[in-house]
Amino acid sequence: MTQIEELLFLKCRNKYLFVETFPVGCAAARLVTIDVACLELDRKTAVEFIAQLIQNNTVTSLSVPEGVLRRDRFADYLKNNPTLKSLALRSEYPRRMPISRNLLSAISTMTMLEELSVVTRYLDAEDIDIFAQVVAWNGTLRKLSLTWPTTPLVGQVEFCRRNLRGDQRKTVRSWLPALKNNSVLETLTVDFHDVQEADCHAFFRALMHNATLARVTVISLPRRCDLKEICGTIRECGLEQRVVIKNHYLDYITLGDIPDCPEVTTVFFCTSYGNSDFGATLSILGSCGHIRSAFFVVDNKCLKEVHSYLAAFIARAASLKELWLLLKGCSHIEANSNLSVAQSAVVEAISLNTNLNAVTLIHLDLSDHDCPLLADFAVRSPNLHHVKVNLGNKNLRFLQHLAPAVAGCYNLLQFQVPYCYGGKQEQFTVQEATRRNTSLLIRATSFVLGDMTSRCARALEFVSKHPKLLEMVADRAAVACDEAEAMIRRALHSIADMNGFLRAACVVKYRVECCARHDGQMQLEQMNEDCWLHVRKYIMVADVQEPSLQHH
């Protein structure tokens, strides 16, 4: 543990792990990131975990589940913590997450905290009011996100929201004084699903007078709001570059407004058998260049009728970056050749869209032809970096096609598939590749930002065209994308010539100097730039063996 800097758990088969297995106390001298938010910690384990956190003085980023939040000692840990800069509180389970006043007080007084993320199914008016007070009181918080778990099903969302406490109109009203008094917060993510439309307008008008809050992401608006009016207020207040609307739930009332509302970047649509207008919906969305993410819940029977529209939308949507598709109904019960053809058409369309960054496919019953096609897309697409699939009994087959090719893929950063018996080695292979790619991306970002060590230089060429590199450089350097692109180009140029290349590879300290020869043969330092650049096409900095690995 003494050499580990990051300890993160993804969703795993056994969520009940013992803290003793992964000590994070004084012995973990280099540990800076801990993410156990996906684990279920009982009372005893949570108390032991918090006790070890109190002993640690190196952790700067922490993500914890509900089991930790229930403990009073966690608030004590936060009050006295001198290092924590990023805190994530997560609860995906259908029960109340206890946001205590004691915890609120602790977070408000933290002197180093810069980022706070809260993900829960039960985030009601009283909870949001508490976090608005955090914004008003905390003088260091730069980023705050209050959201529901990623892409919950509509029924679950509505059930939870019907049982929320408090007056939902306070959700916005509590933010108004916070926006007025805060001059530190730069990024805010909130959900306005249950608020009054008038309060949405009031929020945006208050935001207009806050000069520091540069980015506000609204996770859905009121269901029956006038979308054009709200987007009009955003533009009227000059907030077009500061506000985006995600997860807007499409219905046939607001559908026609979407082309005139570029502030909406993410849409959610649920259809059922008999909704013949789904084809028209897709046609309208296809004309909207501002739609970056699309979430679809489609009935299998409906898919047979509209798959051509869906396939055309996916294949031609050049601006689409994220696709989330869930099929409802038991396709394996009614072995229908038409349904198989429909799903194959959708998979083929996905494989043709090389602009996609993230793809989630749930309950698709892929054919023997579709599995290798989708696996090949996952490793060959130049921009795809997040893949999540649940293909039922085809999960193992998909893994078996993906694993042999993933070693040469440097784009994939996150891959999720349910545990499947017999696929342990394949899952390990894929996860190891994503771990490697994430490490390369972090090191490459550091090189672009000025860390000239060989370890960082060796990473850049593998991921120089990765879409996430641009995003990470822009975020860490606090610059626009154009400037981030220029920074990456300059970093690549610095290792392009002979001296820069050999410095990055730790072969020379400053420049190439050769001993004099008397036979007239050309020396390495005499090679002209054109010849060197021709050689450079075939070698990377990482091809030169690291000094610590060279044989003496």
C-alpha positions as CSV (number, residue, x, y, z in Angstrom):
1,M,0.0,0.0,0.0
2,T,2.9,2.4,0.5
3,Q,3.3,2.9,-3.2
4,I,-0.4,3.3,-4.2
5,E,-1.6,6.8,-5.0
6,E,-5.2,6.0,-6.1
7,L,-7.6,3.4,-4.7
8,L,-10.8,3.2,-6.6
9,F,-13.6,0.5,-6.8
10,L,-16.0,0.1,-9.7
11,K,-19.2,-1.8,-9.3
12,C,-18.1,-5.4,-8.5
13,R,-19.8,-8.7,-7.9
14,N,-18.9,-8.7,-4.2
15,K,-19.7,-5.2,-2.8
16,Y,-19.0,-6.2,0.8
17,L,-15.3,-5.9,1.2
18,F,-13.3,-5.5,4.4
19,V,-11.4,-2.3,5.1
20,E,-8.6,-4.3,6.7
21,T,-7.7,-5.6,3.3
22,F,-7.0,-2.1,2.0
23,P,-5.6,0.0,4.9
24,V,-5.7,3.8,4.2
25,G,-4.2,5.1,7.4
26,C,-0.7,6.3,8.2
27,A,0.9,3.4,6.3
28,A,-0.6,4.7,3.0
29,A,1.9,7.5,2.8
30,R,1.3,8.3,-0.9
31,L,-2.5,7.7,-1.2
32,V,-4.2,10.8,-2.6
33,T,-7.5,9.4,-4.1
34,I,-10.0,7.0,-2.5
35,D,-13.3,6.0,-4.1
36,V,-15.4,3.5,-2.2
37,A,-18.7,5.0,-3.3
38,C,-19.9,1.8,-5.0
39,L,-19.3,-0.4,-1.9
40,E,-21.8,-1.2,0.8
41,L,-20.2,-0.6,4.2
42,D,-21.9,-1.9,7.4
43,R,-21.6,0.1,10.6
44,K,-18.5,-1.7,11.9
45,T,-16.6,-1.4,8.6
46,A,-17.7,2.2,8.1
47,V,-16.4,3.2,11.6
48,E,-13.1,1.4,11.0
49,F,-12.8,3.1,7.6
50,I,-13.4,6.6,9.1
51,A,-10.8,5.8,11.8
52,Q,-8.2,5.1,9.2
53,L,-9.1,8.2,7.3
54,I,-8.5,10.3,10.4
55,Q,-5.0,8.9,10.6
56,N,-4.3,9.8,7.0
57,N,-2.9,13.2,6.0
58,T,-2.4,12.7,2.2
59,V,-5.8,12.1,0.7
60,T,-7.1,15.0,-1.4
61,S,-10.0,13.3,-3.2
62,L,-12.6,11.1,-1.4
63,S,-15.8,9.4,-2.6
64,V,-17.9,7.6,0.0
65,P,-21.3,5.8,0.1
66,E,-24.3,6.3,2.4
67,G,-22.8,3.9,5.1
68,V,-20.1,6.4,5.8
69,L,-22.4,9.5,5.9
70,R,-24.5,8.0,8.7
71,R,-21.5,8.1,11.1
72,D,-21.0,11.2,13.3
73,R,-17.2,10.7,13.2
74,F,-17.2,11.4,9.5
75,A,-18.3,14.9,10.2
76,D,-15.6,15.2,12.8
77,Y,-13.1,14.0,10.1
78,L,-14.2,16.6,7.7
79,K,-14.1,19.4,10.2
80,N,-10.4,18.8,11.1
81,N,-9.2,17.8,7.6
82,P,-6.3,19.9,6.3
83,T,-5.9,18.2,2.8
84,L,-9.2,17.2,1.3
85,K,-10.0,19.2,-1.9
86,S,-12.6,17.0,-3.6
87,L,-15.5,15.2,-1.8
88,A,-18.2,13.0,-3.4
89,L,-21.2,11.7,-1.5
90,R,-23.1,8.9,-3.2
91,S,-26.3,6.9,-2.6
92,E,-28.0,5.0,-5.4
93,Y,-30.3,3.0,-3.2
94,P,-34.1,3.7,-2.7
95,R,-33.9,5.1,0.8
96,R,-33.3,8.4,2.5
97,M,-29.7,9.6,2.6
98,P,-29.1,11.3,5.9
99,I,-27.8,14.8,5.2
100,S,-27.4,16.0,8.8
101,R,-26.9,19.5,10.0
102,N,-23.7,18.3,11.6
103,L,-22.4,17.2,8.3
104,L,-23.5,20.5,6.7
105,S,-21.6,22.4,9.3
106,A,-18.5,20.3,8.8
107,I,-18.5,20.8,5.0
108,S,-19.2,24.5,5.3
109,T,-16.1,25.1,7.5
110,M,-13.7,23.0,5.4
111,T,-10.9,25.4,4.4
112,M,-9.4,23.3,1.5
113,L,-12.5,21.9,-0.2
114,E,-12.9,22.9,-3.9
115,E,-15.2,20.3,-5.4
116,L,-18.3,18.7,-3.9
117,S,-20.5,16.2,-5.7
118,V,-23.7,14.7,-4.3
119,V,-25.5,11.8,-6.1
120,T,-28.7,10.4,-4.6
121,R,-32.2,9.3,-5.4
122,Y,-33.6,11.4,-2.6
123,L,-32.4,14.9,-3.0
124,D,-35.4,17.0,-2.0
125,A,-36.0,20.7,-1.3
126,E,-34.7,20.6,2.3
127,D,-31.5,18.9,1.2
128,I,-30.9,21.3,-1.6
129,D,-31.6,24.2,0.8
130,I,-28.8,22.8,2.9
131,F,-26.3,22.8,0.1
132,A,-27.3,26.3,-1.0
133,Q,-26.2,27.3,2.4
134,V,-22.9,25.5,1.9
135,V,-22.4,27.7,-1.2
136,A,-23.2,30.8,0.9
137,W,-20.9,29.9,3.8
138,N,-17.9,28.0,2.2
139,G,-15.2,30.3,0.9
140,T,-13.2,27.8,-1.2
141,L,-15.8,25.7,-3.0
142,R,-15.4,26.0,-6.8
143,K,-17.5,23.1,-8.1
144,L,-20.8,21.8,-6.8
145,S,-23.0,19.0,-8.3
146,L,-26.3,17.8,-7.0
147,T,-27.7,15.1,-9.2
148,W,-29.7,11.9,-9.4
149,P,-27.8,8.6,-10.3
150,T,-26.9,8.4,-14.0
151,T,-29.8,7.5,-16.3
152,P,-32.3,6.1,-13.9
153,L,-35.4,4.6,-15.3
154,V,-38.4,6.9,-15.6
155,G,-40.6,4.9,-13.2
156,Q,-38.0,4.9,-10.5
157,V,-37.5,8.7,-10.8
158,E,-41.2,9.4,-10.6
159,F,-41.6,7.1,-7.6
160,C,-38.8,8.8,-5.7
161,R,-39.9,12.3,-6.7
162,R,-43.5,11.7,-5.5
163,N,-42.1,10.9,-2.0
164,L,-39.9,14.0,-1.7
165,R,-40.2,16.2,1.3
166,G,-40.7,20.0,1.4
167,D,-41.9,22.7,-0.9
168,Q,-40.0,22.1,-4.2
169,R,-40.3,25.8,-5.1
170,K,-37.7,26.4,-2.4
171,T,-35.3,24.5,-4.5
172,V,-34.6,27.6,-6.6
173,R,-35.4,30.3,-4.0
174,S,-32.7,29.0,-1.7
175,W,-30.1,29.6,-4.5
176,L,-30.9,33.2,-5.0
177,P,-29.1,34.6,-2.0
178,A,-26.3,32.1,-2.4
179,L,-25.7,33.3,-6.0
180,K,-25.8,36.9,-4.8
181,N,-23.3,36.5,-2.0
182,N,-20.9,33.9,-3.4
183,S,-17.8,35.0,-5.5
184,V,-15.9,31.8,-5.5
185,L,-18.2,29.1,-7.1
186,E,-17.3,28.5,-10.8
187,T,-19.4,25.4,-11.7
188,L,-22.8,24.3,-10.6
189,T,-25.0,21.3,-11.5
190,V,-28.6,21.2,-10.3
191,D,-32.0,19.6,-11.2
192,F,-35.0,21.8,-11.8
193,H,-37.5,19.0,-12.6
194,D,-40.0,19.8,-9.8
195,V,-39.7,23.6,-9.5
196,Q,-42.0,26.3,-10.8
197,E,-41.3,27.7,-14.2
198,A,-41.3,31.3,-12.8
199,D,-38.6,30.3,-10.4
200,C,-36.4,29.0,-13.3
201,H,-36.6,32.5,-14.8
202,A,-35.7,34.1,-11.4
203,F,-32.7,31.8,-11.1
204,F,-31.3,32.7,-14.5
205,R,-31.8,36.5,-13.8
206,A,-30.0,36.1,-10.5
207,L,-27.2,34.2,-12.3
208,M,-26.7,37.1,-14.7
209,H,-25.4,39.2,-11.8
210,N,-22.9,36.6,-10.6
211,A,-19.6,37.2,-12.4
212,T,-17.7,34.1,-11.2
213,L,-20.2,31.3,-11.8
214,A,-19.0,30.4,-15.4
215,R,-20.8,27.1,-16.0
216,V,-24.3,26.0,-14.9
217,T,-25.7,22.6,-15.9
218,V,-29.4,22.1,-15.4
219,I,-30.4,18.5,-15.2
220,S,-33.9,18.6,-16.6
221,L,-36.5,21.4,-16.5
222,P,-40.1,21.2,-15.3
223,R,-42.0,18.7,-17.3
224,R,-44.7,21.1,-18.6
225,C,-42.6,24.2,-18.9
226,D,-42.5,26.5,-21.9
227,L,-39.0,25.5,-23.2
228,K,-38.8,28.4,-25.6
229,E,-39.5,30.9,-22.9
230,I,-36.9,29.5,-20.6
231,C,-34.2,29.4,-23.3
232,G,-35.3,32.9,-24.3
233,T,-34.6,34.1,-20.8
234,I,-31.2,32.4,-20.9
235,R,-30.3,34.3,-24.1
236,E,-31.9,37.5,-22.8
237,C,-29.6,37.4,-19.8
238,G,-26.5,36.7,-22.0
239,L,-26.0,33.2,-20.5
240,E,-25.7,31.2,-23.7
241,Q,-22.1,30.3,-23.0
242,R,-22.7,29.7,-19.3
243,V,-25.8,27.5,-19.2
244,V,-26.6,24.1,-20.7
245,I,-29.7,21.9,-20.2
246,K,-29.2,18.2,-19.9
247,N,-31.6,15.2,-19.7
248,H,-34.5,17.2,-21.0
249,Y,-37.4,14.8,-21.1
250,L,-38.9,15.0,-24.6
251,D,-42.7,14.8,-25.1
252,Y,-44.8,15.7,-28.0
253,I,-45.5,19.1,-26.5
254,T,-41.9,20.3,-26.3
255,L,-40.5,18.3,-29.2
256,G,-41.2,21.0,-31.8
257,D,-39.3,23.6,-29.7
258,I,-36.0,21.6,-29.6
259,P,-34.6,23.0,-32.9
260,D,-34.9,26.6,-31.5
261,C,-33.3,25.8,-28.2
262,P,-29.6,25.3,-28.6
263,E,-29.2,25.4,-24.8
264,V,-30.6,21.9,-24.6
265,T,-27.7,19.5,-25.2
266,T,-29.1,16.2,-23.8
267,V,-32.5,14.6,-24.4
268,F,-34.3,11.7,-22.9
269,F,-37.1,9.9,-24.7
270,C,-39.2,6.9,-23.7
271,T,-41.5,5.2,-26.2
272,S,-43.9,2.3,-26.1
273,Y,-45.6,0.2,-28.7
274,G,-48.0,2.2,-30.8
275,N,-46.1,5.5,-30.7
276,S,-45.7,6.0,-34.4
277,D,-44.4,9.5,-33.8
278,F,-41.0,8.2,-32.7
279,G,-39.9,8.3,-36.3
280,A,-40.8,12.0,-36.5
281,T,-39.0,12.6,-33.2
282,L,-35.8,11.1,-34.5
283,S,-36.1,13.2,-37.7
284,I,-36.4,16.4,-35.7
285,L,-33.5,15.4,-33.4
286,G,-31.4,14.6,-36.5
287,S,-31.6,18.2,-37.6
288,C,-30.4,19.6,-34.2
289,G,-26.7,20.1,-34.2
290,H,-26.7,21.1,-30.6
291,I,-27.8,17.6,-29.3
292,R,-24.7,16.0,-27.8
293,S,-26.3,13.2,-25.8
294,A,-29.4,11.1,-26.5
295,F,-31.0,8.7,-24.0
296,F,-33.7,6.3,-25.5
297,V,-35.9,3.7,-23.8
298,V,-37.5,1.8,-26.7
299,D,-40.0,-1.0,-26.6
300,N,-38.8,-4.0,-28.7
301,K,-42.1,-4.1,-30.6
302,C,-41.7,-0.5,-31.4
303,L,-38.1,-1.0,-32.5
304,K,-39.3,-3.4,-35.3
305,E,-41.3,-0.5,-36.7
306,V,-38.8,2.4,-36.3
307,H,-35.4,0.8,-36.4
308,S,-34.7,2.4,-39.8
309,Y,-35.3,5.9,-38.3
310,L,-33.2,5.1,-35.3
311,A,-30.3,3.7,-37.4
312,A,-30.4,6.7,-39.7
313,F,-30.4,9.1,-36.8
314,I,-27.4,7.4,-35.1
315,A,-25.3,7.0,-38.2
316,R,-25.8,10.6,-39.4
317,A,-25.8,12.5,-36.2
318,A,-22.3,14.1,-36.5
319,S,-22.7,16.1,-33.3
320,L,-23.9,13.2,-31.2
321,K,-21.2,12.3,-28.6
322,E,-23.2,10.0,-26.2
323,L,-25.8,7.4,-26.9
324,W,-27.7,5.5,-24.2
325,L,-30.2,2.8,-25.5
326,L,-32.3,0.5,-23.4
327,L,-34.7,-2.0,-25.0
328,K,-37.8,-3.0,-23.1
329,G,-39.4,-6.4,-23.5
330,C,-38.2,-10.0,-23.6
331,S,-36.8,-10.4,-27.0
332,H,-35.5,-13.9,-26.3
333,I,-39.0,-15.2,-25.5
334,E,-40.4,-14.3,-28.9
335,A,-37.6,-15.3,-31.3
336,N,-38.5,-12.9,-34.0
337,S,-36.3,-12.6,-37.1
338,N,-37.7,-9.1,-37.7
339,L,-36.5,-8.0,-34.3
340,S,-33.0,-9.5,-34.9
341,V,-32.8,-7.5,-38.1
342,A,-33.8,-4.4,-36.4
343,Q,-31.2,-4.7,-33.6
344,S,-28.5,-5.5,-36.2
345,A,-29.4,-2.4,-38.1
346,V,-29.0,-0.3,-35.0
347,V,-25.6,-1.9,-34.1
348,E,-24.3,-1.4,-37.6
349,A,-25.3,2.3,-37.4
350,I,-23.5,2.7,-34.1
351,S,-20.4,1.2,-35.6
352,L,-20.5,3.7,-38.4
353,N,-20.6,6.8,-36.1
354,T,-16.9,7.4,-35.2
355,N,-17.8,10.7,-33.5
356,L,-19.3,8.9,-30.5
357,N,-17.5,9.3,-27.2
358,A,-19.7,7.1,-25.0
359,V,-22.1,4.2,-25.7
360,T,-24.4,2.4,-23.4
361,L,-26.4,-0.6,-24.6
362,I,-28.8,-2.5,-22.3
363,H,-30.9,-5.6,-23.1
364,L,-29.9,-5.9,-26.7
365,D,-29.8,-9.5,-27.9
366,L,-27.0,-9.4,-30.3
367,S,-26.5,-11.9,-33.2
368,D,-23.3,-13.8,-33.9
369,H,-22.5,-11.1,-36.5
370,D,-23.2,-8.2,-34.2
371,C,-20.9,-9.2,-31.3
372,P,-17.6,-9.0,-33.3
373,L,-18.9,-5.9,-35.1
374,L,-19.6,-4.0,-31.8
375,A,-16.3,-5.3,-30.3
376,D,-14.3,-4.0,-33.3
377,F,-16.0,-0.7,-33.0
378,A,-15.1,-0.4,-29.3
379,V,-11.4,-0.8,-30.1
380,R,-11.2,0.9,-33.5
381,S,-13.3,4.0,-33.1
382,P,-10.9,7.0,-32.6
383,N,-13.1,8.9,-30.2
384,L,-14.9,6.3,-28.2
385,H,-13.7,6.1,-24.6
386,H,-16.6,4.9,-22.5
387,V,-18.5,1.7,-23.2
388,K,-21.2,0.1,-21.0
389,V,-23.1,-3.0,-22.1
390,N,-25.5,-5.5,-20.6
391,L,-26.2,-8.0,-23.4
392,G,-27.6,-10.8,-21.2
393,N,-26.2,-14.2,-22.3
394,K,-24.1,-12.5,-25.0
395,N,-21.9,-10.6,-22.5
396,L,-19.3,-13.4,-22.5
397,R,-19.2,-13.6,-26.3
398,F,-18.8,-9.9,-26.6
399,L,-15.9,-10.0,-24.1
400,Q,-14.2,-12.8,-25.9
401,H,-14.2,-10.7,-29.1
402,L,-13.1,-7.6,-27.4
403,A,-10.2,-8.8,-25.1
404,P,-7.8,-10.0,-27.8
405,A,-7.8,-6.7,-29.6
406,V,-7.8,-4.3,-26.7
407,A,-4.1,-4.2,-26.1
408,G,-3.6,-2.0,-29.2
409,C,-6.5,0.3,-28.2
410,Y,-5.4,3.5,-26.4
411,N,-8.8,5.3,-26.5
412,L,-10.9,3.2,-24.1
413,L,-11.0,4.6,-20.6
414,Q,-14.0,2.9,-19.0
415,F,-15.6,-0.4,-19.8
416,Q,-18.5,-1.9,-17.8
417,V,-20.2,-5.3,-18.3
418,P,-22.0,-7.4,-15.7
419,Y,-20.1,-10.2,-14.3
420,C,-20.3,-13.3,-16.5
421,Y,-19.1,-16.7,-15.5
422,G,-16.1,-17.8,-17.5
423,G,-15.1,-14.3,-18.5
424,K,-12.8,-13.4,-15.6
425,Q,-9.6,-13.4,-17.6
426,E,-11.2,-11.4,-20.4
427,Q,-12.6,-8.8,-18.0
428,F,-9.1,-8.5,-16.4
429,T,-7.5,-7.9,-19.8
430,V,-9.9,-5.2,-20.7
431,Q,-9.8,-3.4,-17.3
432,E,-6.0,-3.5,-17.4
433,A,-6.0,-1.8,-20.8
434,T,-8.4,0.9,-19.5
435,R,-6.1,1.4,-16.5
436,R,-3.1,1.8,-18.8
437,N,-4.9,4.3,-21.0
438,T,-6.1,6.4,-18.1
439,S,-2.5,6.5,-16.7
440,L,-1.2,7.6,-20.2
441,L,-3.8,10.3,-20.4
442,I,-3.0,11.7,-16.9
443,R,0.8,11.7,-17.7
444,A,0.3,13.2,-21.1
445,T,-1.8,16.0,-19.6
446,S,1.0,16.7,-17.1
447,F,3.6,16.9,-19.9
448,V,1.5,19.4,-21.9
449,L,1.2,21.5,-18.7
450,G,5.0,21.5,-18.1
451,D,6.1,18.3,-16.5
452,M,9.0,17.5,-18.8
453,T,9.9,14.2,-17.2
454,S,10.5,11.2,-19.5
455,R,7.7,9.3,-17.9
456,C,5.2,11.9,-19.0
457,A,6.8,12.6,-22.4
458,R,6.5,8.9,-23.3
459,A,2.8,9.0,-22.8
460,L,1.9,11.9,-25.1
461,E,2.2,10.3,-28.5
462,F,-0.1,7.4,-27.5
463,V,-3.0,9.8,-26.6
464,S,-2.2,13.0,-28.4
465,K,-5.5,12.8,-30.4
466,H,-7.6,11.5,-27.6
467,P,-10.7,13.8,-27.1
468,K,-10.3,13.6,-23.3
469,L,-6.8,15.0,-23.5
470,L,-8.1,18.3,-24.9
471,E,-10.8,18.4,-22.2
472,M,-8.3,17.7,-19.4
473,V,-5.7,20.2,-20.6
474,A,-8.4,22.9,-21.0
475,D,-9.8,22.1,-17.5
476,R,-6.5,22.0,-15.7
477,A,-5.0,25.0,-17.4
478,A,-8.3,26.9,-17.2
479,V,-8.2,27.9,-20.9
480,A,-10.5,27.6,-23.9
481,C,-10.3,24.6,-26.2
482,D,-8.5,26.5,-28.9
483,E,-5.7,27.4,-26.6
484,A,-5.6,23.8,-25.2
485,E,-5.2,22.5,-28.8
486,A,-2.3,24.9,-29.3
487,M,-0.7,23.7,-26.1
488,I,-0.9,20.1,-27.2
489,R,0.6,21.0,-30.6
490,R,3.5,22.8,-28.9
491,A,4.1,19.8,-26.6
492,L,4.3,17.5,-29.6
493,H,6.6,19.9,-31.5
494,S,8.9,19.9,-28.5
495,I,9.7,16.2,-29.0
496,A,9.6,16.1,-32.8
497,D,13.2,17.2,-33.6
498,M,16.2,15.0,-32.8
499,N,17.3,16.9,-29.7
500,G,13.8,17.1,-28.2
501,F,13.2,13.5,-29.0
502,L,16.4,12.2,-27.4
503,R,16.0,14.5,-24.4
504,A,12.5,13.2,-23.8
505,A,13.8,9.6,-24.0
506,C,16.6,10.4,-21.5
507,V,19.3,9.6,-24.1
508,V,20.9,13.1,-23.9
509,K,20.6,15.8,-21.3
510,Y,20.6,18.8,-23.7
511,R,21.5,18.1,-27.3
512,V,23.2,15.5,-29.5
513,E,27.0,15.8,-29.8
514,C,29.1,13.1,-31.5
515,C,32.8,12.4,-31.3
516,A,34.7,13.5,-34.3
517,R,35.3,11.0,-37.1
518,H,38.1,11.0,-39.7
519,D,36.6,8.7,-42.3
520,G,34.1,11.2,-43.6
521,Q,31.1,9.1,-42.5
522,M,27.9,11.1,-41.6
523,Q,27.3,11.5,-37.8
524,L,23.9,11.4,-36.2
525,E,24.0,15.2,-35.4
526,Q,24.6,15.9,-39.1
527,M,21.3,14.3,-40.3
528,N,19.1,17.0,-41.8
529,E,15.6,17.7,-40.5
530,D,13.8,16.1,-43.4
531,C,15.7,12.8,-43.0
532,W,15.1,12.9,-39.2
533,L,11.4,13.5,-39.6
534,H,11.2,10.6,-42.0
535,V,12.9,8.4,-39.4
536,R,10.5,9.9,-36.8
537,K,7.5,8.4,-38.6
538,Y,8.5,5.0,-37.5
539,I,9.6,5.5,-33.9
540,M,8.0,7.0,-30.7
541,V,9.7,8.2,-27.6
542,A,8.3,5.1,-25.8
543,D,10.2,2.9,-28.2
544,V,13.5,3.9,-26.6
545,Q,14.1,1.7,-23.6
546,E,13.9,3.6,-20.3
547,P,17.3,4.2,-18.6
548,S,16.3,2.2,-15.5
549,L,15.5,-0.8,-17.7
550,Q,18.6,-0.7,-19.9
551,H,21.1,-3.5,-19.6
552,H,24.5,-2.5,-18.5
